[in-house]
Amino acid sequence: MKAVLKQAALAVAATALLTVPAEAALPEFAPLVKTAGPAVVNISTEREVSSPVMDMFDIPGMERFFEPFGGNPFGGGRGKRAPQKRRSTAPGSGFIISADGYIVTHNHVVEGADRVTVDFGGDTSSSLPAKVPGTDADTDIALLKVEAPRKLPVLRFGDSDAMEVGAWVLAIGNPLGFSNTVTAGILSAKGRDIHAGPFDNFLQTDASINPGNSGGPLINMSGEVIGINTAISASGQGIGFAIPSNLASKIIDDLREGRKVSRGWLGVTIQDLDENTAKALGIKGTKGAIIGSVMPDEPAARAGLKAGDVIVRVNGKAITGASELTRSIAGLKAGSKADLVVMRGGEEVKTTVTLGERSGHTGSAAGSGDGDTVELGLKLKPLTADDARALQIAKDVKGLLVTDVLRGGAAEEAGLRQGDVIISANLTPVEKLEELSSIVRRDGKARGAVMLQVNRRGQTSFVTVNLEKK
């Protein structure tokens, strides 16, 4: 009898589900868009760029052809024409966080711009010039300020940690120049590391995000910003990423108050703990971050930490791996104390570290004119002691720091990254831009490629860049 009643109850429940109207299963987005939409803005930037100019008669061998006749009558000849200057514009998105005109967007949207303009609602008559009071390149966040003649609508930050995977989210922005575009989806995952920087902890969403959405808000169903849309997966669809609001809001508060963004520093090199290493150390599981080396006279050394220690907790929070440890320490202020639990010799050891200050983002020089090597598609600058410290590489390493990798260039195809240090080219040490350029011009043209010795986060390897035109 009980079995019959149970089957009957299941049948009734199934019938009830089938009779629920389809529209009742979906949220109503229109009121949310009406409320949040006015606080989302379009951002356009202008910058002056140089592009090489080839003369229509600048053909290899042309000078020698005209030599018997007194030279090329058309004035051709490689290197005789200066690069052409032109204005480049780029779109982006942002959102207003204060009625008096503070606006949040991405650093890469405004970096290197000569002029930044904020467009309210797609109406050019409501466009205003913007200043950039502060940026943080490490997390790709920028704060803008406009002088508005009226109070502006605002969006508030929500709690990104409280969001559950599967929750509905909304993205509003300026994708591909189509202003005030709204897309909906769900929160697909949290804590994604997409190798964009040292503090990767992205939210993943299937709400459609496209170029131009950068800097726009990812909104929960309460109308709060829980993320800043930042990137997409080039090899897939429905895979977009956003900076969590709990990370962004702290940095924005510092920028708004004119404070320097301060991040804690241990002074160690770290890596994830694998299964075999855990066995060798007598540790159960692979949670934690193992210290590879301890830098002399840095906070970790002063606190007695050693190579081979495995950090498993910071201020009571469990550490799952190296990336989480980096974020946890960087989330604390320089000068503050961090209570660590480490595994040493199979036993727990507790220690307190007074944190130092992490050096600023070494890529901040990108686009600042510190020199470039056009043949490679790189922007470079000589490595400094502060750069080496921030990148956790030995003090005796000398070379050229990659501050930017130009899209579509030979270096990008070879896999070079921002933060790499070029130590040598074709086995010849390079410390100055001119030294690298000379080798590239000399050997690159003769061989069609150049082999670079690269230090990446303390690991050295060779990368060969193909210089042959395609």
HUSUL-V158684 format. One record per backbone hydrogen bond with DSSP energy under -1.0 kcal/mol. NH is the residue of the N-H (numbers start at 1). CO is the residue of the C=O. Records with the same first field share a line. If there is no record, write none. Layout:
# HUSUL-V158684
NH: CO ; CO
This chain:
# HUSUL-V158684
5: 1
6: 2
7: 3
8: 4
9: 5
10: 6
11: 7
12: 8
13: 9
14: 10
15: 11
16: 12
17: 13
18: 14
19: 15
24: 21
25: 22
33: 29
34: 30
35: 31
36: 32
37: 33
39: 36
40: 37
41: 94
42: 119
43: 92
44: 117
45: 90
46: 115
47: 88
49: 86
51: 84
58: 55
59: 57
62: 59
65: 61
66: 62
69: 66
70: 67
71: 66
75: 72
80: 77
84: 51
86: 49
88: 47
90: 45
92: 43
93: 214
94: 41
95: 104
96: 39
97: 102
98: 102
101: 98
103: 144
104: 95
105: 142
111: 107
113: 110
114: 46
115: 46
117: 44
118: 128
119: 42
126: 123
127: 124
128: 118
130: 116
131: 145
134: 143
136: 141
141: 136
142: 105
143: 134
144: 103
145: 131
146: 101
148: 146
152: 99
155: 96
158: 225
166: 187
167: 164
169: 185
170: 219
171: 183
172: 217
173: 181
176: 211
177: 174
178: 175
179: 177
181: 173
183: 171
185: 169
187: 167
188: 204
189: 204
192: 202
200: 197
202: 192
203: 242
204: 189
205: 240
206: 186
213: 210
215: 229
216: 213
218: 227
219: 170
220: 224
223: 220
225: 156
226: 218
227: 218
228: 243
229: 216
230: 241
231: 241
233: 239
236: 233
240: 205
241: 231
242: 203
243: 228
245: 226
248: 244
249: 245
251: 247
252: 248
253: 249
254: 250
255: 251
256: 252
257: 253
258: 255
259: 254
264: 332
265: 356
269: 293
271: 290
278: 274
279: 275
280: 276
281: 277
282: 279
283: 278
289: 311
290: 271
291: 309
292: 269
293: 269
295: 267
298: 295
300: 266
302: 298
303: 299
304: 301
305: 300
308: 291
309: 306
310: 343
311: 289
312: 341
313: 341
314: 317
315: 339
317: 314
319: 312
325: 321
326: 322
327: 323
328: 324
329: 325
330: 326
331: 327
332: 329
335: 355
336: 333
338: 353
340: 351
341: 313
342: 349
343: 310
344: 347
347: 344
349: 342
351: 340
353: 338
355: 336
356: 265
358: 263
364: 361
366: 363
368: 365
373: 378
377: 373
378: 373
379: 404
380: 371
381: 401
383: 399
388: 384
389: 385
390: 386
391: 387
393: 388
397: 394
400: 422
401: 381
402: 420
403: 379
404: 379
406: 377
409: 406
411: 376
413: 409
414: 410
415: 412
416: 411
419: 402
420: 417
421: 455
422: 400
423: 453
424: 453
425: 428
426: 451
428: 425
430: 423
436: 432
437: 433
438: 434
439: 435
440: 436
441: 437
442: 438
443: 439
447: 443
448: 444
450: 465
452: 463
453: 424
454: 461
455: 421
456: 459
459: 456
461: 454
463: 452
465: 450
467: 448
